């Protein structure tokens, strides 16, 4: 299907795409391989939920040892850190205080090395501040 202002919308037939029993990627696009899987490994779900389970377990342990105020205070501090606007929007953030509260300040993880959060291309500071203040859309 080709779409655009200058082009007509054109549908290709699926019979022509399956020459020799193989679907043409140029005409129909790349398929999503992950959607074809029916089941996944049992550990995949466990690994996906590991951080949330550890967080809940730590909150329960903190509640049992120090009372209800301790997990509530920690949750309040995490919420305050997430809402804090202590840096300009065009500067990268390291979330150091969040890592300290979560106990991840001494750990080196895969996200520290391979995350694409820190871009080498910096945007226009004036434009980004206007967008943050709601004066002008990006």
Helices and strands as residue ranges (DSSP letters): H 14-17, G 19-21, H 25-28, G 34-36, H 42-48, H 50-66, H 68-83, H 96-102, H 110-114, H 125-133
